[in-house]
Amino acid sequence: MKIIIVGTAFPFRGGLAAYNERLAHEYLKQGNEVEIYTFTLQYPSFLFPGKTQYSSESAPADLIIRRKVNSINPFNWLKVGREIKNKRPDLLLIKFWLPFMAPCLGTIARIVRRNKITKVVSVLDNIIPHEKRIGDRLFAAYFVGSTDGFVAMSQSVLVDVETFDSKKPKAFCPHPLYDNFGEKIKRQDALAKIGLPENQRYLLFFGFIRDYKGLDLLLKAYADKRFRGLNVKLIVAGEFYNNSEQYFALEEQLGLKGEVLWYNVFIPDSEVKNYFSVADIIVQPYKSATQSGVTQIAYHFEKPMLVTNVGGLAEIVPHGKVGYTVNPDEKEIADALVDFFVNKPIGYYKENILLEKEKYSWQRMTEAIGSLINPLKKNKL
């Protein structure tokens, strides 16, 4: 097929770019022709909560990435839509994550569909965002009306999109593995790269820090006095996307100074393996969620996890098999983590993690997308 992906890619950074680039590689491996149309302007600077939107890594050498899309310029949407329409791709693929992007992405999709050839499929991170704003449902509805079908990466998102459109074909496919961060390295080597001692064990909270991700719950759980005798340190690796002072004040209030290791910068792709290679367990104490790319990085590096029972996280991390699923409650989080470090020998979950990670191939994602555009295949909801 001739496939065009519209969305975040290099020179932009983060999980959206990593996802689109990895999906493009999978389609190329299968013998398809692939281009990515990414942004000249993704977010206006006043709307972006981080320090920079741009990657410090090298461009992927084997992908065609065209910087064409301006998220806030309607004349640009018309131009890009006509350009893609005239290329007559078999598939236009759009990863949707934020209603702010709906006017741009929905307008492009509507124009492209006028060629009567291209099918438009959206892979949905969310249809209703975690941090809600006025106009979200109106914008999301506009985007839903522009597509031919949807792949949701959690059952909760599949339910959400049904509230907008119950007729268009939909498929569920879990978030594939993020296997583009290199292979895990020896723990000693990773510790040396980060500058940490070998005689400790480590919890890892990884990724952008936003209120809904529940770092405050984890800090309160980690303040449990049982941890003080376990020689376990908490690593927080990721950039603040909201007020950092509330977390530092909480750290002070809980008496955790010196116990929390803060790496509050965006972690480049080439360094992700260092943090996951030193961690004993990955902790995602989210207060709300749909799915998370962090779980798929953890599977790639074959690490046990603790997640909260919100959104689709429990679908991906079966309790007792690859770690723990608990309620977003500081005591439940503390109890599970203490159980892990006190009662579970190193490698306890390894065999089950290896079995579970086999479910999350990129080929399964391309097959789910294909089921929506190939009338010879039945769509399995």
Sequence and secondary structure as in RCSB ss.txt:
>XXXX:A:sequence
MKIIIVGTAFPFRGGLAAYNERLAHEYLKQGNEVEIYTFTLQYPSFLFPGKTQYSSESAPADLIIRRKVNSINPF
NWLKVGREIKNKRPDLLLIKFWLPFMAPCLGTIARIVRRNKITKVVSVLDNIIPHEKRIGDRLFAAYFVGSTDGF
VAMSQSVLVDVETFDSKKPKAFCPHPLYDNFGEKIKRQDALAKIGLPENQRYLLFFGFIRDYKGLDLLLKAYADK
RFRGLNVKLIVAGEFYNNSEQYFALEEQLGLKGEVLWYNVFIPDSEVKNYFSVADIIVQPYKSATQSGVTQIAYH
FEKPMLVTNVGGLAEIVPHGKVGYTVNPDEKEIADALVDFFVNKPIGYYKENILLEKEKYSWQRMTEAIGSLINP
LKKNKL
>XXXX:A:secstr
 EEEEES  TTB SHHHHHHHHHHHHHHHTT EEEEEEEEESS GGG  SS SB SS   TT  EEEEEETT HH
HHHHHHHHHHHH  SEEEEEE  GGGHHHHHHHHHHHHTTSS EEEEEES SS SS  TTHHHHHHHHHTT SEE
EESSHHHHHHHHTT SSS EEE        S     HHHHHHHHT  TTSEEEEEES B GGG HHHHHHHHTSG
GGGGTTEEEEEES BSS SHHHHHHHHHTT TTTEEEE S   HHHHHHHHHH SEEEE  SS S  HHHHHHHH
TT  EEEESSTTHHHHS TTTSEEEE S HHHHHHHHHHHHHHS TTTTHHHHHHHHTT  HHHHHHHHHHHH T
TS    
